[in-house]
Amino acid sequence: MKHRRGIGLVPPDHYAVEIDKVTLRTLPQWFVIYARCRACRRQTLIERRDVARRCGQDLSLAELSKRLKCQRCDNRSGNPLFLQMLPRD
Ligand SMILES: [Zn+2]
């Protein structure tokens, strides 16, 4: 399936969700989670299976966001999450 860019009301790559309501269990499989450091702008992929194993499937994305620590500069506050939908071929 081709990536549909420029269609719809949301940006093509990043999706806004209500992160205090969505948990690792309820977030659809085809979303990948990225975190970005607010301080140094490092961006990294979150391994949701790793997080689920360590913190449980019922961890909300809001809680996850609070637990993030930047691996480069150790910043812990205000690091936003982004979701990206995997292309489903
Ligand atoms: Zn950082």
PDB file of the backbone (N, CA, C, O) and the ligand in Angstrom, with CONECT records:
HET     ZN  A 101       1
ATOM      1  N   MET A   1       0.843  -1.189   0.000  1.00  0.00           N
ATOM      2  CA  MET A   1       0.000   0.000   0.000  1.00  0.00           C
ATOM      3  C   MET A   1       0.885   1.248   0.000  1.00  0.00           C
ATOM      4  O   MET A   1       1.864   1.332   0.741  1.00  0.00           O
ATOM      5  N   LYS A   2       0.528   2.190  -0.826  1.00  0.00           N
ATOM      6  CA  LYS A   2       1.326   3.420  -0.878  1.00  0.00           C
ATOM      7  C   LYS A   2       1.030   4.289   0.338  1.00  0.00           C
ATOM      8  O   LYS A   2      -0.076   4.307   0.878  1.00  0.00           O
ATOM      9  N   HIS A   3       2.047   4.988   0.729  1.00  0.00           N
ATOM     10  CA  HIS A   3       1.883   5.921   1.829  1.00  0.00           C
ATOM     11  C   HIS A   3       1.032   7.085   1.344  1.00  0.00           C
ATOM     12  O   HIS A   3       1.359   7.748   0.360  1.00  0.00           O
ATOM     13  N   ARG A   4      -0.051   7.317   2.046  1.00  0.00           N
ATOM     14  CA  ARG A   4      -0.908   8.421   1.613  1.00  0.00           C
ATOM     15  C   ARG A   4      -0.495   9.700   2.315  1.00  0.00           C
ATOM     16  O   ARG A   4      -0.761   9.887   3.502  1.00  0.00           O
ATOM     17  N   ARG A   5       0.133  10.546   1.595  1.00  0.00           N
ATOM     18  CA  ARG A   5       0.583  11.794   2.195  1.00  0.00           C
ATOM     19  C   ARG A   5      -0.356  12.938   1.804  1.00  0.00           C
ATOM     20  O   ARG A   5      -0.908  12.972   0.704  1.00  0.00           O
ATOM     21  N   GLY A   6      -0.511  13.847   2.719  1.00  0.00           N
ATOM     22  CA  GLY A   6      -1.249  15.054   2.397  1.00  0.00           C
ATOM     23  C   GLY A   6      -2.753  14.882   2.369  1.00  0.00           C
ATOM     24  O   GLY A   6      -3.462  15.765   1.886  1.00  0.00           O
ATOM     25  N   ILE A   7      -3.251  13.784   2.866  1.00  0.00           N
ATOM     26  CA  ILE A   7      -4.692  13.567   2.903  1.00  0.00           C
ATOM     27  C   ILE A   7      -5.137  13.558   4.356  1.00  0.00           C
ATOM     28  O   ILE A   7      -4.474  12.989   5.223  1.00  0.00           O
ATOM     29  N   GLY A   8      -6.260  14.193   4.603  1.00  0.00           N
ATOM     30  CA  GLY A   8      -6.808  14.128   5.952  1.00  0.00           C
ATOM     31  C   GLY A   8      -6.412  15.331   6.782  1.00  0.00           C
ATOM     32  O   GLY A   8      -5.717  16.237   6.321  1.00  0.00           O
ATOM     33  N   LEU A   9      -6.869  15.314   7.999  1.00  0.00           N
ATOM     34  CA  LEU A   9      -6.734  16.480   8.857  1.00  0.00           C
ATOM     35  C   LEU A   9      -5.527  16.403   9.769  1.00  0.00           C
ATOM     36  O   LEU A   9      -5.160  17.399  10.393  1.00  0.00           O
ATOM     37  N   VAL A  10      -4.908  15.249   9.855  1.00  0.00           N
ATOM     38  CA  VAL A  10      -3.749  15.113  10.718  1.00  0.00           C
ATOM     39  C   VAL A  10      -2.484  15.134   9.873  1.00  0.00           C
ATOM     40  O   VAL A  10      -2.519  14.809   8.687  1.00  0.00           O
ATOM     41  N   PRO A  11      -1.379  15.512  10.475  1.00  0.00           N
ATOM     42  CA  PRO A  11      -0.117  15.443   9.738  1.00  0.00           C
ATOM     43  C   PRO A  11       0.130  14.011   9.282  1.00  0.00           C
ATOM     44  O   PRO A  11      -0.286  13.072   9.960  1.00  0.00           O
ATOM     45  N   PRO A  12       0.787  13.828   8.165  1.00  0.00           N
ATOM     46  CA  PRO A  12       0.908  12.473   7.612  1.00  0.00           C
ATOM     47  C   PRO A  12       1.674  11.497   8.493  1.00  0.00           C
ATOM     48  O   PRO A  12       1.403  10.297   8.438  1.00  0.00           O
ATOM     49  N   ASP A  13       2.596  11.954   9.285  1.00  0.00           N
ATOM     50  CA  ASP A  13       3.437  11.023  10.027  1.00  0.00           C
ATOM     51  C   ASP A  13       3.127  10.930  11.513  1.00  0.00           C
ATOM     52  O   ASP A  13       3.236   9.862  12.114  1.00  0.00           O
ATOM     53  N   HIS A  14       2.754  12.022  12.083  1.00  0.00           N
ATOM     54  CA  HIS A  14       2.576  12.028  13.532  1.00  0.00           C
ATOM     55  C   HIS A  14       1.114  12.186  13.898  1.00  0.00           C
ATOM     56  O   HIS A  14       0.407  13.025  13.341  1.00  0.00           O
ATOM     57  N   TYR A  15       0.673  11.378  14.833  1.00  0.00           N
ATOM     58  CA  TYR A  15      -0.722  11.346  15.202  1.00  0.00           C
ATOM     59  C   TYR A  15      -0.885  11.789  16.639  1.00  0.00           C
ATOM     60  O   TYR A  15      -0.127  11.394  17.525  1.00  0.00           O
ATOM     61  N   ALA A  16      -1.880  12.611  16.846  1.00  0.00           N
ATOM     62  CA  ALA A  16      -2.177  13.028  18.208  1.00  0.00           C
ATOM     63  C   ALA A  16      -3.170  12.052  18.804  1.00  0.00           C
ATOM     64  O   ALA A  16      -4.204  11.765  18.201  1.00  0.00           O
ATOM     65  N   VAL A  17      -2.869  11.549  19.966  1.00  0.00           N
ATOM     66  CA  VAL A  17      -3.822  10.695  20.665  1.00  0.00           C
ATOM     67  C   VAL A  17      -3.961  11.223  22.078  1.00  0.00           C
ATOM     68  O   VAL A  17      -3.140  12.012  22.545  1.00  0.00           O
ATOM     69  N   GLU A  18      -5.019  10.774  22.758  1.00  0.00           N
ATOM     70  CA  GLU A  18      -5.177  11.162  24.146  1.00  0.00           C
ATOM     71  C   GLU A  18      -4.307  10.242  24.974  1.00  0.00           C
ATOM     72  O   GLU A  18      -4.711   9.142  25.351  1.00  0.00           O
ATOM     73  N   ILE A  19      -3.103  10.716  25.248  1.00  0.00           N
ATOM     74  CA  ILE A  19      -2.100   9.806  25.791  1.00  0.00           C
ATOM     75  C   ILE A  19      -2.385   9.387  27.219  1.00  0.00           C
ATOM     76  O   ILE A  19      -1.789   8.428  27.711  1.00  0.00           O
ATOM     77  N   ASP A  20      -3.288  10.090  27.897  1.00  0.00           N
ATOM     78  CA  ASP A  20      -3.602   9.627  29.244  1.00  0.00           C
ATOM     79  C   ASP A  20      -4.646   8.512  29.209  1.00  0.00           C
ATOM     80  O   ASP A  20      -4.906   7.875  30.230  1.00  0.00           O
ATOM     81  N   LYS A  21      -5.238   8.274  28.051  1.00  0.00           N
ATOM     82  CA  LYS A  21      -6.245   7.205  27.961  1.00  0.00           C
ATOM     83  C   LYS A  21      -5.717   5.982  27.233  1.00  0.00           C
ATOM     84  O   LYS A  21      -6.223   4.876  27.419  1.00  0.00           O
ATOM     85  N   VAL A  22      -4.711   6.179  26.412  1.00  0.00           N
ATOM     86  CA  VAL A  22      -4.202   5.063  25.622  1.00  0.00           C
ATOM     87  C   VAL A  22      -3.096   4.364  26.386  1.00  0.00           C
ATOM     88  O   VAL A  22      -2.193   5.014  26.913  1.00  0.00           O
ATOM     89  N   THR A  23      -3.159   3.046  26.450  1.00  0.00           N
ATOM     90  CA  THR A  23      -2.105   2.274  27.102  1.00  0.00           C
ATOM     91  C   THR A  23      -1.400   1.412  26.060  1.00  0.00           C
ATOM     92  O   THR A  23      -1.814   1.335  24.903  1.00  0.00           O
ATOM     93  N   LEU A  24      -0.336   0.775  26.499  1.00  0.00           N
ATOM     94  CA  LEU A  24       0.376  -0.127  25.587  1.00  0.00           C
ATOM     95  C   LEU A  24      -0.540  -1.241  25.101  1.00  0.00           C
ATOM     96  O   LEU A  24      -0.356  -1.772  24.006  1.00  0.00           O
ATOM     97  N   ARG A  25      -1.523  -1.588  25.916  1.00  0.00           N
ATOM     98  CA  ARG A  25      -2.445  -2.642  25.519  1.00  0.00           C
ATOM     99  C   ARG A  25      -3.425  -2.151  24.443  1.00  0.00           C
ATOM    100  O   ARG A  25      -3.735  -2.868  23.492  1.00  0.00           O
ATOM    101  N   THR A  26      -3.896  -0.931  24.617  1.00  0.00           N
ATOM    102  CA  THR A  26      -4.952  -0.458  23.710  1.00  0.00           C
ATOM    103  C   THR A  26      -4.417   0.244  22.467  1.00  0.00           C
ATOM    104  O   THR A  26      -5.150   0.441  21.498  1.00  0.00           O
ATOM    105  N   LEU A  27      -3.178   0.611  22.493  1.00  0.00           N
ATOM    106  CA  LEU A  27      -2.606   1.236  21.298  1.00  0.00           C
ATOM    107  C   LEU A  27      -2.483   0.181  20.185  1.00  0.00           C
ATOM    108  O   LEU A  27      -1.857  -0.860  20.380  1.00  0.00           O
ATOM    109  N   PRO A  28      -3.079   0.456  19.031  1.00  0.00           N
ATOM    110  CA  PRO A  28      -3.021  -0.560  17.968  1.00  0.00           C
ATOM    111  C   PRO A  28      -1.590  -0.956  17.611  1.00  0.00           C
ATOM    112  O   PRO A  28      -0.666  -0.144  17.665  1.00  0.00           O
ATOM    113  N   GLN A  29      -1.439  -2.212  17.250  1.00  0.00           N
ATOM    114  CA  GLN A  29      -0.134  -2.807  16.944  1.00  0.00           C
ATOM    115  C   GLN A  29       0.679  -2.041  15.904  1.00  0.00           C
ATOM    116  O   GLN A  29       1.909  -2.024  15.942  1.00  0.00           O
ATOM    117  N   TRP A  30      -0.031  -1.414  14.982  1.00  0.00           N
ATOM    118  CA  TRP A  30       0.693  -0.814  13.860  1.00  0.00           C
ATOM    119  C   TRP A  30       1.217   0.589  14.159  1.00  0.00           C
ATOM    120  O   TRP A  30       1.728   1.272  13.271  1.00  0.00           O
ATOM    121  N   PHE A  31       1.086   1.007  15.402  1.00  0.00           N
ATOM    122  CA  PHE A  31       1.720   2.271  15.769  1.00  0.00           C
ATOM    123  C   PHE A  31       3.087   2.009  16.389  1.00  0.00           C
ATOM    124  O   PHE A  31       3.238   1.127  17.235  1.00  0.00           O
ATOM    125  N   VAL A  32       4.061   2.767  15.970  1.00  0.00           N
ATOM    126  CA  VAL A  32       5.334   2.751  16.664  1.00  0.00           C
ATOM    127  C   VAL A  32       5.448   4.057  17.433  1.00  0.00           C
ATOM    128  O   VAL A  32       4.890   5.083  17.043  1.00  0.00           O
ATOM    129  N   ILE A  33       6.184   3.992  18.530  1.00  0.00           N
ATOM    130  CA  ILE A  33       6.286   5.137  19.435  1.00  0.00           C
ATOM    131  C   ILE A  33       7.695   5.716  19.360  1.00  0.00           C
ATOM    132  O   ILE A  33       8.692   5.003  19.479  1.00  0.00           O
ATOM    133  N   TYR A  34       7.742   6.998  19.164  1.00  0.00           N
ATOM    134  CA  TYR A  34       9.017   7.701  19.218  1.00  0.00           C
ATOM    135  C   TYR A  34       8.994   8.676  20.370  1.00  0.00           C
ATOM    136  O   TYR A  34       7.943   9.210  20.725  1.00  0.00           O
ATOM    137  N   ALA A  35      10.137   8.903  20.945  1.00  0.00           N
ATOM    138  CA  ALA A  35      10.257   9.933  21.973  1.00  0.00           C
ATOM    139  C   ALA A  35      11.296  10.941  21.518  1.00  0.00           C
ATOM    140  O   ALA A  35      12.287  10.591  20.877  1.00  0.00           O
ATOM    141  N   ARG A  36      11.056  12.177  21.855  1.00  0.00           N
ATOM    142  CA  ARG A  36      12.036  13.202  21.528  1.00  0.00           C
ATOM    143  C   ARG A  36      12.409  13.961  22.779  1.00  0.00           C
ATOM    144  O   ARG A  36      11.554  14.314  23.592  1.00  0.00           O
ATOM    145  N   CYS A  37      13.694  14.205  22.921  1.00  0.00           N
ATOM    146  CA  CYS A  37      14.160  14.977  24.063  1.00  0.00           C
ATOM    147  C   CYS A  37      13.915  16.456  23.811  1.00  0.00           C
ATOM    148  O   CYS A  37      14.277  17.000  22.768  1.00  0.00           O
ATOM    149  N   ARG A  38      13.297  17.083  24.784  1.00  0.00           N
ATOM    150  CA  ARG A  38      12.997  18.496  24.639  1.00  0.00           C
ATOM    151  C   ARG A  38      14.265  19.344  24.714  1.00  0.00           C
ATOM    152  O   ARG A  38      14.344  20.420  24.120  1.00  0.00           O
ATOM    153  N   ALA A  39      15.242  18.847  25.443  1.00  0.00           N
ATOM    154  CA  ALA A  39      16.462  19.632  25.655  1.00  0.00           C
ATOM    155  C   ALA A  39      17.429  19.546  24.470  1.00  0.00           C
ATOM    156  O   ALA A  39      17.892  20.571  23.970  1.00  0.00           O
ATOM    157  N   CYS A  40      17.732  18.326  24.024  1.00  0.00           N
ATOM    158  CA  CYS A  40      18.759  18.208  22.984  1.00  0.00           C
ATOM    159  C   CYS A  40      18.205  17.693  21.658  1.00  0.00           C
ATOM    160  O   CYS A  40      18.952  17.540  20.692  1.00  0.00           O
ATOM    161  N   ARG A  41      16.902  17.427  21.606  1.00  0.00           N
ATOM    162  CA  ARG A  41      16.204  17.026  20.392  1.00  0.00           C
ATOM    163  C   ARG A  41      16.613  15.661  19.852  1.00  0.00           C
ATOM    164  O   ARG A  41      16.344  15.333  18.697  1.00  0.00           O
ATOM    165  N   ARG A  42      17.254  14.885  20.685  1.00  0.00           N
ATOM    166  CA  ARG A  42      17.509  13.513  20.280  1.00  0.00           C
ATOM    167  C   ARG A  42      16.170  12.808  20.118  1.00  0.00           C
ATOM    168  O   ARG A  42      15.275  12.959  20.949  1.00  0.00           O
ATOM    169  N   GLN A  43      16.041  12.046  19.056  1.00  0.00           N
ATOM    170  CA  GLN A  43      14.806  11.314  18.840  1.00  0.00           C
ATOM    171  C   GLN A  43      15.117   9.832  18.791  1.00  0.00           C
ATOM    172  O   GLN A  43      16.089   9.409  18.165  1.00  0.00           O
ATOM    173  N   THR A  44      14.287   9.050  19.453  1.00  0.00           N
ATOM    174  CA  THR A  44      14.574   7.634  19.506  1.00  0.00           C
ATOM    175  C   THR A  44      13.304   6.804  19.459  1.00  0.00           C
ATOM    176  O   THR A  44      12.246   7.234  19.919  1.00  0.00           O
ATOM    177  N   LEU A  45      13.421   5.632  18.908  1.00  0.00           N
ATOM    178  CA  LEU A  45      12.307   4.704  18.845  1.00  0.00           C
ATOM    179  C   LEU A  45      12.143   4.009  20.186  1.00  0.00           C
ATOM    180  O   LEU A  45      13.116   3.533  20.770  1.00  0.00           O
ATOM    181  N   ILE A  46      10.922   3.951  20.665  1.00  0.00           N
ATOM    182  CA  ILE A  46      10.643   3.221  21.899  1.00  0.00           C
ATOM    183  C   ILE A  46      10.257   1.785  21.518  1.00  0.00           C
ATOM    184  O   ILE A  46       9.375   1.557  20.691  1.00  0.00           O
ATOM    185  N   GLU A  47      10.932   0.849  22.136  1.00  0.00           N
ATOM    186  CA  GLU A  47      10.563  -0.552  21.920  1.00  0.00           C
ATOM    187  C   GLU A  47       9.385  -0.877  22.813  1.00  0.00           C
ATOM    188  O   GLU A  47       9.562  -1.168  23.996  1.00  0.00           O
ATOM    189  N   ARG A  48       8.194  -0.832  22.261  1.00  0.00           N
ATOM    190  CA  ARG A  48       7.026  -0.967  23.130  1.00  0.00           C
ATOM    191  C   ARG A  48       6.943  -2.341  23.779  1.00  0.00           C
ATOM    192  O   ARG A  48       6.406  -2.468  24.879  1.00  0.00           O
ATOM    193  N   ARG A  49       7.463  -3.370  23.122  1.00  0.00           N
ATOM    194  CA  ARG A  49       7.447  -4.691  23.762  1.00  0.00           C
ATOM    195  C   ARG A  49       8.363  -4.732  24.976  1.00  0.00           C
ATOM    196  O   ARG A  49       8.037  -5.351  25.989  1.00  0.00           O
ATOM    197  N   ASP A  50       9.505  -4.072  24.870  1.00  0.00           N
ATOM    198  CA  ASP A  50      10.411  -3.978  26.024  1.00  0.00           C
ATOM    199  C   ASP A  50       9.746  -3.239  27.178  1.00  0.00           C
ATOM    200  O   ASP A  50       9.801  -3.673  28.328  1.00  0.00           O
ATOM    201  N   VAL A  51       9.121  -2.122  26.849  1.00  0.00           N
ATOM    202  CA  VAL A  51       8.477  -1.320  27.889  1.00  0.00           C
ATOM    203  C   VAL A  51       7.342  -2.100  28.529  1.00  0.00           C
ATOM    204  O   VAL A  51       7.170  -2.074  29.748  1.00  0.00           O
ATOM    205  N   ALA A  52       6.570  -2.792  27.707  1.00  0.00           N
ATOM    206  CA  ALA A  52       5.444  -3.574  28.233  1.00  0.00           C
ATOM    207  C   ALA A  52       5.930  -4.669  29.175  1.00  0.00           C
ATOM    208  O   ALA A  52       5.294  -4.957  30.189  1.00  0.00           O
ATOM    209  N   ARG A  53       7.064  -5.274  28.829  1.00  0.00           N
ATOM    210  CA  ARG A  53       7.583  -6.339  29.668  1.00  0.00           C
ATOM    211  C   ARG A  53       8.040  -5.783  31.022  1.00  0.00           C
ATOM    212  O   ARG A  53       7.851  -6.408  32.065  1.00  0.00           O
ATOM    213  N   ARG A  54       8.641  -4.600  30.974  1.00  0.00           N
ATOM    214  CA  ARG A  54       9.169  -4.024  32.212  1.00  0.00           C
ATOM    215  C   ARG A  54       8.112  -3.327  33.044  1.00  0.00           C
ATOM    216  O   ARG A  54       8.128  -3.407  34.273  1.00  0.00           O
ATOM    217  N   CYS A  55       7.190  -2.642  32.376  1.00  0.00           N
ATOM    218  CA  CYS A  55       6.244  -1.784  33.103  1.00  0.00           C
ATOM    219  C   CYS A  55       4.810  -2.279  33.043  1.00  0.00           C
ATOM    220  O   CYS A  55       3.955  -1.742  33.748  1.00  0.00           O
ATOM    221  N   GLY A  56       4.520  -3.269  32.237  1.00  0.00           N
ATOM    222  CA  GLY A  56       3.158  -3.781  32.134  1.00  0.00           C
ATOM    223  C   GLY A  56       2.403  -3.168  30.970  1.00  0.00           C
ATOM    224  O   GLY A  56       2.664  -2.043  30.544  1.00  0.00           O
ATOM    225  N   GLN A  57       1.453  -3.955  30.471  1.00  0.00           N
ATOM    226  CA  GLN A  57       0.677  -3.531  29.301  1.00  0.00           C
ATOM    227  C   GLN A  57      -0.257  -2.366  29.610  1.00  0.00           C
ATOM    228  O   GLN A  57      -0.704  -1.665  28.702  1.00  0.00           O
ATOM    229  N   ASP A  58      -0.549  -2.162  30.888  1.00  0.00           N
ATOM    230  CA  ASP A  58      -1.519  -1.133  31.221  1.00  0.00           C
ATOM    231  C   ASP A  58      -0.890   0.219  31.518  1.00  0.00           C
ATOM    232  O   ASP A  58      -1.550   1.127  32.024  1.00  0.00           O
ATOM    233  N   LEU A  59       0.383   0.342  31.202  1.00  0.00           N
ATOM    234  CA  LEU A  59       1.038   1.644  31.340  1.00  0.00           C
ATOM    235  C   LEU A  59       0.478   2.588  30.272  1.00  0.00           C
ATOM    236  O   LEU A  59       0.493   2.271  29.082  1.00  0.00           O
ATOM    237  N   SER A  60      -0.010   3.741  30.706  1.00  0.00           N
ATOM    238  CA  SER A  60      -0.530   4.689  29.720  1.00  0.00           C
ATOM    239  C   SER A  60       0.628   5.419  29.067  1.00  0.00           C
ATOM    240  O   SER A  60       1.726   5.496  29.617  1.00  0.00           O
ATOM    241  N   LEU A  61       0.367   5.945  27.901  1.00  0.00           N
ATOM    242  CA  LEU A  61       1.430   6.679  27.209  1.00  0.00           C
ATOM    243  C   LEU A  61       1.831   7.925  27.981  1.00  0.00           C
ATOM    244  O   LEU A  61       2.972   8.379  27.892  1.00  0.00           O
ATOM    245  N   ALA A  62       0.891   8.475  28.738  1.00  0.00           N
ATOM    246  CA  ALA A  62       1.229   9.635  29.566  1.00  0.00           C
ATOM    247  C   ALA A  62       2.245   9.249  30.648  1.00  0.00           C
ATOM    248  O   ALA A  62       3.197   9.980  30.920  1.00  0.00           O
ATOM    249  N   GLU A  63       2.011   8.070  31.260  1.00  0.00           N
ATOM    250  CA  GLU A  63       2.958   7.583  32.273  1.00  0.00           C
ATOM    251  C   GLU A  63       4.312   7.282  31.639  1.00  0.00           C
ATOM    252  O   GLU A  63       5.366   7.603  32.187  1.00  0.00           O
ATOM    253  N   LEU A  64       4.248   6.661  30.477  1.00  0.00           N
ATOM    254  CA  LEU A  64       5.483   6.346  29.771  1.00  0.00           C
ATOM    255  C   LEU A  64       6.278   7.619  29.492  1.00  0.00           C
ATOM    256  O   LEU A  64       7.494   7.663  29.682  1.00  0.00           O
ATOM    257  N   SER A  65       5.580   8.635  29.044  1.00  0.00           N
ATOM    258  CA  SER A  65       6.235   9.901  28.732  1.00  0.00           C
ATOM    259  C   SER A  65       6.971  10.469  29.945  1.00  0.00           C
ATOM    260  O   SER A  65       8.057  11.034  29.819  1.00  0.00           O
ATOM    261  N   LYS A  66       6.361  10.308  31.125  1.00  0.00           N
ATOM    262  CA  LYS A  66       6.989  10.820  32.348  1.00  0.00           C
ATOM    263  C   LYS A  66       8.225  10.030  32.751  1.00  0.00           C
ATOM    264  O   LYS A  66       9.106  10.549  33.437  1.00  0.00           O
ATOM    265  N   ARG A  67       8.286   8.778  32.324  1.00  0.00           N
ATOM    266  CA  ARG A  67       9.424   7.941  32.708  1.00  0.00           C
ATOM    267  C   ARG A  67      10.599   8.038  31.755  1.00  0.00           C
ATOM    268  O   ARG A  67      11.650   7.446  32.003  1.00  0.00           O
ATOM    269  N   LEU A  68      10.437   8.760  30.693  1.00  0.00           N
ATOM    270  CA  LEU A  68      11.514   8.824  29.711  1.00  0.00           C
ATOM    271  C   LEU A  68      12.709   9.579  30.246  1.00  0.00           C
ATOM    272  O   LEU A  68      12.576  10.601  30.920  1.00  0.00           O
ATOM    273  N   LYS A  69      13.857   9.064  29.934  1.00  0.00           N
ATOM    274  CA  LYS A  69      15.072   9.786  30.267  1.00  0.00           C
ATOM    275  C   LYS A  69      15.961   9.777  29.031  1.00  0.00           C
ATOM    276  O   LYS A  69      16.213   8.732  28.432  1.00  0.00           O
ATOM    277  N   CYS A  70      16.420  10.942  28.672  1.00  0.00           N
ATOM    278  CA  CYS A  70      17.243  11.038  27.478  1.00  0.00           C
ATOM    279  C   CYS A  70      18.575  10.320  27.692  1.00  0.00           C
ATOM    280  O   CYS A  70      19.239  10.499  28.713  1.00  0.00           O
ATOM    281  N   GLN A  71      18.947   9.509  26.714  1.00  0.00           N
ATOM    282  CA  GLN A  71      20.197   8.759  26.850  1.00  0.00           C
ATOM    283  C   GLN A  71      21.415   9.626  26.550  1.00  0.00           C
ATOM    284  O   GLN A  71      22.548   9.233  26.830  1.00  0.00           O
ATOM    285  N   ARG A  72      21.187  10.775  25.994  1.00  0.00           N
ATOM    286  CA  ARG A  72      22.327  11.637  25.694  1.00  0.00           C
ATOM    287  C   ARG A  72      22.563  12.677  26.782  1.00  0.00           C
ATOM    288  O   ARG A  72      23.700  12.887  27.204  1.00  0.00           O
ATOM    289  N   CYS A  73      21.501  13.325  27.236  1.00  0.00           N
ATOM    290  CA  CYS A  73      21.730  14.441  28.179  1.00  0.00           C
ATOM    291  C   CYS A  73      21.030  14.251  29.522  1.00  0.00           C
ATOM    292  O   CYS A  73      21.079  15.132  30.380  1.00  0.00           O
ATOM    293  N   ASP A  74      20.373  13.089  29.707  1.00  0.00           N
ATOM    294  CA  ASP A  74      19.703  12.759  30.969  1.00  0.00           C
ATOM    295  C   ASP A  74      18.494  13.628  31.307  1.00  0.00           C
ATOM    296  O   ASP A  74      17.994  13.582  32.431  1.00  0.00           O
ATOM    297  N   ASN A  75      18.027  14.410  30.356  1.00  0.00           N
ATOM    298  CA  ASN A  75      16.826  15.197  30.635  1.00  0.00           C
ATOM    299  C   ASN A  75      15.627  14.271  30.842  1.00  0.00           C
ATOM    300  O   ASN A  75      15.440  13.306  30.102  1.00  0.00           O
ATOM    301  N   ARG A  76      14.817  14.579  31.861  1.00  0.00           N
ATOM    302  CA  ARG A  76      13.669  13.738  32.158  1.00  0.00           C
ATOM    303  C   ARG A  76      12.351  14.463  32.003  1.00  0.00           C
ATOM    304  O   ARG A  76      11.302  13.822  32.055  1.00  0.00           O
ATOM    305  N   SER A  77      12.358  15.756  31.817  1.00  0.00           N
ATOM    306  CA  SER A  77      11.085  16.465  31.888  1.00  0.00           C
ATOM    307  C   SER A  77      10.607  16.956  30.535  1.00  0.00           C
ATOM    308  O   SER A  77      11.374  17.448  29.707  1.00  0.00           O
ATOM    309  N   GLY A  78       9.321  16.802  30.350  1.00  0.00           N
ATOM    310  CA  GLY A  78       8.652  17.370  29.187  1.00  0.00           C
ATOM    311  C   GLY A  78       9.035  16.756  27.861  1.00  0.00           C
ATOM    312  O   GLY A  78       8.967  17.415  26.823  1.00  0.00           O
ATOM    313  N   ASN A  79       9.440  15.486  27.887  1.00  0.00           N
ATOM    314  CA  ASN A  79       9.808  14.848  26.628  1.00  0.00           C
ATOM    315  C   ASN A  79       8.567  14.283  25.932  1.00  0.00           C
ATOM    316  O   ASN A  79       7.925  13.371  26.452  1.00  0.00           O
ATOM    317  N   PRO A  80       8.238  14.809  24.789  1.00  0.00           N
ATOM    318  CA  PRO A  80       7.003  14.367  24.140  1.00  0.00           C
ATOM    319  C   PRO A  80       7.171  13.039  23.397  1.00  0.00           C
ATOM    320  O   PRO A  80       8.266  12.661  22.982  1.00  0.00           O
ATOM    321  N   LEU A  81       6.047  12.356  23.252  1.00  0.00           N
ATOM    322  CA  LEU A  81       5.997  11.133  22.458  1.00  0.00           C
ATOM    323  C   LEU A  81       5.343  11.435  21.120  1.00  0.00           C
ATOM    324  O   LEU A  81       4.493  12.318  21.010  1.00  0.00           O
ATOM    325  N   PHE A  82       5.749  10.700  20.126  1.00  0.00           N
ATOM    326  CA  PHE A  82       5.099  10.774  18.829  1.00  0.00           C
ATOM    327  C   PHE A  82       4.743   9.370  18.392  1.00  0.00           C
ATOM    328  O   PHE A  82       5.450   8.405  18.680  1.00  0.00           O
ATOM    329  N   LEU A  83       3.645   9.285  17.698  1.00  0.00           N
ATOM    330  CA  LEU A  83       3.254   7.988  17.159  1.00  0.00           C
ATOM    331  C   LEU A  83       3.390   8.015  15.654  1.00  0.00           C
ATOM    332  O   LEU A  83       3.077   9.010  14.999  1.00  0.00           O
ATOM    333  N   GLN A  84       3.852   6.926  15.129  1.00  0.00           N
ATOM    334  CA  GLN A  84       3.920   6.811  13.696  1.00  0.00           C
ATOM    335  C   GLN A  84       3.239   5.522  13.279  1.00  0.00           C
ATOM    336  O   GLN A  84       3.444   4.467  13.880  1.00  0.00           O
ATOM    337  N   MET A  85       2.433   5.626  12.249  1.00  0.00           N
ATOM    338  CA  MET A  85       1.738   4.442  11.777  1.00  0.00           C
ATOM    339  C   MET A  85       2.636   3.711  10.791  1.00  0.00           C
ATOM    340  O   MET A  85       3.112   4.292   9.816  1.00  0.00           O
ATOM    341  N   LEU A  86       2.859   2.441  11.054  1.00  0.00           N
ATOM    342  CA  LEU A  86       3.670   1.657  10.141  1.00  0.00           C
ATOM    343  C   LEU A  86       2.935   1.479   8.826  1.00  0.00           C
ATOM    344  O   LEU A  86       1.722   1.270   8.811  1.00  0.00           O
ATOM    345  N   PRO A  87       3.660   1.560   7.732  1.00  0.00           N
ATOM    346  CA  PRO A  87       3.005   1.248   6.459  1.00  0.00           C
ATOM    347  C   PRO A  87       2.621  -0.227   6.426  1.00  0.00           C
ATOM    348  O   PRO A  87       3.438  -1.100   6.721  1.00  0.00           O
ATOM    349  N   ARG A  88       1.396  -0.488   6.072  1.00  0.00           N
ATOM    350  CA  ARG A  88       0.940  -1.885   6.027  1.00  0.00           C
ATOM    351  C   ARG A  88       0.850  -2.326   4.592  1.00  0.00           C
ATOM    352  O   ARG A  88      -0.099  -1.996   3.880  1.00  0.00           O
ATOM    353  N   ASP A  89       1.834  -3.067   4.181  1.00  0.00           N
ATOM    354  CA  ASP A  89       1.860  -3.468   2.770  1.00  0.00           C
ATOM    355  C   ASP A  89       1.013  -4.724   2.549  1.00  0.00           C
ATOM    356  O   ASP A  89       0.915  -5.212   1.424  1.00  0.00           O
TER     357      ASP A  89
HETATM  358 ZN    ZN A 101      18.591  15.010  25.544  1.00  0.00          ZN2+
END
